[in-house]
Amino acid sequence: MQGDGDARVHFVLTGSVSLAAVLGIVGLSGTVNDLQIFHLGPLSVELARDLLGRLAEGEEFPLPPAVRDRILERIDWPTPYLLQLLFRELLTRVRYRKACLDEALVDQAYAGLLEAENRVLFNHWIERLADPFLMPQERDLRKALLRAAARDRRGTSENSVLQIRTKVAPNLDSMAVLTSLAHDGYLIRQGSRWRFNSSLLRDWWRKWQAEETD
C-alpha cells in the first residue's frame, strides 16, 4: 500500500488442487479469467544445493558433496518439502541410529520414507482424489491413470491412456483429466508420455496403490 490515495493490493491464491480445474467443474471459469497464472516449479539445482547446505548448517550436520549429489539424484523433483523429508530421515539415522553417512545411507533413507509408518506423509495425495466435486467416473479414471503411470518410470503412453479411458470412463475426455492431474502436481507430460513429477511419489504410489485393479 502506497499512500492514502494510491492503494495497491495484491492477492496470491494458492491451494492443494487446481483452482481452474475446480471452477471448470462447476462452470465458473469466467470468474477468474482476469487472474494471472504463475507456475511455481521445483527448485533449480543451485537453490536445492543451497537449501541442503543451510539445513546441514542449521543442524551442524555436514553433508559431503557426494551425499548431497545423491540426495538430489533421488529427489529428482527438488521441492523444499521433499528435500527436507529425505534430509530429516538421514539426520535421524545418523544422529540416533549411529549410521554411517554415505551415498548408500541416502538410498536406505529414501526406502525408509516409503515404509508403512510414513504413509501419513503421502496419504493426502490419495485423499485429494476423493474431491466431492468430481463425478465417480472421473475419480476412477484419475486413480487408474495414476496407477498406470506408476508402473514405469517413463510414465504411461497416450495409447495406454486411451485404453484405460475406454475401459474405465468411455464418456470422459482423458486429456482434460490428465491436464487436471498435471495442474494438481501429480503428473507431467514428456513427449507422448505422462509420468509422475516426483520419483518419490511415484515409488510410493507403486508400493501402496499397485494392489488396486483397474
C-alpha positions in Angstrom: 0.0 0.0 0.0 1.5 3.4 -1.1 -0.2 6.4 0.5 -3.8 7.1 1.3 -4.8 7.7 -2.3 -2.8 5.1 -4.1 -3.7 1.8 -2.5 -2.3 -1.2 -4.3 -3.4 -4.6 -3.0 -2.1 -7.9 -4.5 -3.7 -11.2 -3.8 -1.9 -14.5 -4.2 -4.3 -17.5 -4.4 -2.8 -21.0 -3.8 -4.2 -24.3 -2.9 -3.6 -28.1 -2.9 -5.6 -28.5 -6.1 -6.0 -26.5 -9.2 -8.5 -23.6 -8.8 -9.1 -23.6 -12.6 -10.0 -27.3 -12.6 -12.4 -26.9 -9.7 -14.1 -23.9 -11.2 -14.3 -25.6 -14.6 -16.3 -28.5 -13.0 -18.9 -26.1 -11.6 -19.0 -23.8 -14.6 -17.4 -20.8 -13.0 -14.2 -20.4 -15.0 -15.1 -16.9 -16.1 -14.8 -15.7 -12.5 -11.0 -16.0 -12.7 -10.3 -15.2 -16.3 -8.6 -11.9 -15.3 -6.1 -13.6 -12.9 -2.5 -14.2 -14.0 -1.4 -17.8 -13.6 2.1 -18.3 -12.2 3.6 -21.7 -12.3 5.9 -22.3 -9.4 8.1 -25.3 -10.3 10.7 -27.2 -8.4 13.9 -25.5 -7.2 16.9 -25.1 -9.5 19.9 -27.4 -8.8 21.7 -24.4 -7.3 18.9 -23.4 -5.0 18.4 -27.1 -4.0 22.0 -27.4 -3.1 21.8 -24.1 -1.1 18.8 -25.4 0.8 20.5 -28.6 1.7 23.6 -26.6 2.8 21.5 -24.4 5.0 19.7 -27.3 6.5 23.0 -29.0 7.3 24.5 -25.9 8.8 21.4 -25.3 11.0 21.7 -28.9 12.4 25.5 -28.8 12.5 25.4 -31.9 10.2 27.9 -31.6 7.4 26.9 -33.2 4.1 29.7 -34.4 1.9 29.4 -33.4 -1.7 28.7 -37.0 -2.8 25.9 -37.3 -0.3 24.4 -34.1 -1.4 24.5 -35.1 -5.0 22.9 -38.5 -4.2 20.0 -36.7 -2.4 19.4 -34.5 -5.4 19.5 -37.6 -7.7 16.9 -39.4 -5.6 14.7 -36.4 -5.1 14.6 -35.6 -8.9 11.8 -33.1 -8.4 13.5 -30.9 -5.8 10.8 -29.1 -3.8 11.6 -27.9 -0.3 9.2 -30.4 1.2 10.7 -33.4 -0.4 14.2 -32.4 0.2 13.5 -31.8 3.9 11.8 -35.2 4.2 14.9 -37.0 3.0 17.3 -34.8 4.9 15.3 -35.4 8.1 15.4 -39.2 7.5 19.1 -39.0 7.0 19.6 -36.9 10.1 17.6 -39.4 12.2 19.5 -42.4 11.0 22.9 -40.8 11.7 22.2 -39.0 14.9 20.0 -41.5 16.7 20.9 -44.8 15.0 24.6 -44.1 14.6 24.6 -45.0 10.9 27.5 -44.0 8.6 26.7 -41.1 6.4 27.4 -42.1 2.8 25.6 -42.5 -0.5 24.3 -45.9 0.5 22.6 -44.4 3.5 20.8 -41.9 1.2 19.3 -44.9 -0.6 18.3 -46.5 2.7 16.7 -43.3 4.0 14.8 -43.0 0.7 13.5 -46.5 1.1 12.6 -45.7 4.7 10.3 -42.9 3.6 8.3 -45.5 1.7 7.6 -47.7 4.8 4.2 -48.1 6.3 4.9 -45.8 9.2 5.4 -42.9 6.8 2.2 -43.3 4.9 0.8 -40.2 6.6 3.3 -38.2 4.6 1.6 -39.1 1.3 -2.0 -40.0 2.2 -3.2 -36.6 1.3 -2.4 -37.3 -2.3 -5.0 -40.1 -2.2 -7.5 -38.1 -0.1 -7.4 -35.3 -2.7 -8.8 -37.7 -5.3 -12.0 -38.0 -3.3 -12.9 -34.5 -4.2 -16.8 -34.3 -3.8 -17.0 -32.1 -6.9 -15.7 -34.9 -9.1 -18.0 -37.4 -10.7 -17.4 -41.0 -9.6 -16.2 -42.0 -13.1 -13.6 -39.2 -13.1 -12.3 -40.3 -9.7 -12.0 -43.8 -11.0 -10.2 -42.6 -14.2 -7.8 -40.5 -12.2 -6.8 -43.4 -10.0 -6.4 -45.8 -13.0 -4.2 -43.3 -14.8 -2.0 -42.8 -11.8 -1.6 -46.5 -11.2 -0.6 -46.9 -14.9 1.9 -44.0 -14.7 3.4 -45.6 -11.5 4.3 -48.8 -13.3 7.0 -47.3 -15.5 9.5 -44.6 -14.6 8.8 -43.2 -18.1 5.1 -42.9 -17.3 2.2 -44.1 -19.4 1.8 -43.8 -23.1 -1.0 -42.0 -24.9 -2.2 -45.3 -26.3 -2.4 -46.8 -22.8 -4.3 -43.7 -21.7 -6.9 -44.3 -24.4 -7.3 -48.0 -23.5 -7.8 -47.1 -19.8 -10.3 -44.4 -20.6 -12.3 -46.8 -22.8 -12.4 -49.4 -20.0 -13.0 -47.1 -17.0 -14.8 -44.0 -18.3 -15.5 -44.0 -22.0 -17.6 -40.9 -21.9 -14.9 -38.6 -20.4 -12.2 -36.6 -22.0 -8.9 -38.2 -20.9 -6.8 -35.2 -21.9 -8.9 -33.0 -19.6 -8.4 -35.4 -16.7 -4.6 -35.7 -17.4 -4.4 -31.9 -17.6 -6.1 -31.7 -14.2 -3.7 -34.2 -12.7 -0.8 -32.1 -14.1 -2.3 -28.9 -12.6 -2.6 -30.7 -9.2 1.1 -31.7 -9.2 0.8 -35.4 -9.9 1.9 -35.8 -13.4 3.9 -34.1 -16.1 3.9 -34.6 -19.9 7.1 -35.6 -21.5 6.8 -36.1 -25.2 4.0 -38.6 -25.8 4.0 -40.0 -22.2 2.7 -38.9 -18.8 4.9 -39.5 -15.8 4.9 -38.6 -12.2 6.7 -35.3 -11.3 8.3 -36.9 -8.3 10.0 -40.3 -8.3 9.4 -40.4 -4.5 5.6 -40.0 -5.0 5.7 -42.4 -7.9 7.6 -45.1 -5.9 5.1 -44.6 -3.0 2.2 -44.9 -5.4 3.6 -48.1 -6.9 4.1 -49.6 -3.5 0.9 -48.7 -1.8 -1.6 -48.4 -4.7 -0.5 -51.0 -7.2 -2.6 -53.7 -5.5 -5.8 -52.0 -6.7 -7.1 -53.2 -10.0 -8.1 -51.1 -12.9 
